[in-house]
Amino acid sequence: MLSRATVSAALIAALLAFAGLPLAPALGAGGRATPLGAVRSWYFAEGTTDYGFEEYICVQNPSLRDATVRATYMLPESDGAGQIAGDPFVVPPFSRTTITVGNQVGASDVSVKI
């Protein structure tokens, strides 16, 4: 079972660009800059698929190689607390895919780790 996404530097850059964030090195532990390619996980906090909301996560791969990705869904105590590990999936080069979070967790508040 994978606990971390296998993500290329190009995929990370695409996530940053999609989120409107600058393509600069991230700050790691102790406030030190880390190379962009060293970031292996992304957290999307405080999402929900309850109360009539829909949540989607778009994953893009602009690189020359396949990117293997896994999403882990974290639920609150009231909804059965714990983590649901999604199956890993491959995003082919120069393509994107969309995760429909509600299809994975039903109606719930949810945080997602990619």
C-alpha positions in Angstrom: 0.0 0.0 0.0 1.4 3.4 -1.0 1.1 6.1 1.6 2.5 8.9 -0.6 1.8 10.0 -4.1 4.5 9.5 -6.6 4.6 12.8 -8.3 7.0 14.4 -10.7 8.4 17.9 -10.4 6.4 18.9 -13.5 3.2 17.6 -12.0 3.9 19.6 -8.8 4.6 22.7 -10.9 1.2 22.2 -12.7 -0.6 21.9 -9.3 1.1 25.2 -8.2 0.1 26.9 -11.4 -3.4 25.6 -11.2 -3.8 26.9 -7.7 -2.4 30.3 -8.7 0.7 29.9 -6.6 4.1 31.2 -7.6 6.5 28.6 -9.0 9.1 29.2 -6.4 10.8 26.8 -4.1 8.7 25.7 -1.1 9.8 26.3 2.5 10.6 23.1 4.3 11.3 22.3 7.9 13.0 25.2 9.6 12.1 27.6 6.9 14.7 26.4 4.5 13.9 26.3 0.8 13.4 22.8 -0.7 13.7 22.0 -4.4 10.4 21.9 -6.1 10.8 18.2 -7.0 11.2 17.2 -3.4 7.6 17.9 -2.5 5.8 14.6 -2.7 2.4 15.3 -1.0 -0.3 17.9 -1.2 -3.0 18.5 1.4 -6.4 20.0 0.6 -8.0 20.8 4.0 -11.5 21.6 5.0 -13.4 20.3 1.9 -16.9 19.0 1.9 -19.2 16.9 -0.2 -22.1 17.5 2.2 -24.8 20.2 2.4 -25.2 20.2 -1.4 -21.6 20.9 -2.2 -19.5 19.0 -4.8 -15.7 18.8 -4.6 -13.4 18.1 -7.5 -9.6 17.8 -7.6 -7.9 18.2 -11.0 -4.6 16.5 -11.4 -2.5 17.5 -14.4 0.6 15.9 -15.8 2.5 18.1 -18.2 5.6 15.9 -18.1 7.0 13.3 -20.6 6.4 10.3 -18.2 3.4 8.7 -16.5 2.7 10.0 -13.0 1.3 7.6 -10.5 -1.0 9.3 -8.0 -2.9 8.2 -4.9 -5.5 10.2 -2.9 -6.1 9.6 0.8 -9.4 10.9 2.2 -9.5 12.0 5.9 -12.9 12.1 7.5 -14.1 13.7 10.8 -15.1 11.6 13.9 -18.8 12.1 13.3 -18.5 10.4 9.8 -16.6 7.4 11.0 -13.2 9.1 11.5 -10.3 7.7 9.7 -8.7 7.5 6.4 -9.9 6.0 3.2 -7.0 5.2 0.8 -8.0 5.5 -2.8 -6.5 3.2 -5.4 -3.5 4.6 -7.1 -4.1 5.8 -10.7 -1.9 6.8 -13.5 -2.1 10.2 -15.2 -0.5 9.8 -18.7 1.9 12.4 -20.1 0.4 15.7 -21.2 -3.0 15.0 -19.8 -5.2 15.5 -16.7 -7.8 13.7 -14.7 -10.4 14.9 -12.3 -11.2 13.2 -8.9 -14.8 13.5 -7.9 -14.4 13.4 -4.2 -18.1 12.6 -3.4 -17.8 9.4 -5.4 -15.1 8.3 -3.0 -16.5 9.4 0.4 -20.2 10.1 0.0 -21.7 13.1 1.8 -19.1 14.2 4.4 -16.6 16.9 5.4 -13.3 15.7 4.1 -9.6 16.6 3.8 -7.6 15.1 1.0 -3.9 14.2 0.7 -2.6 13.7 -2.8 
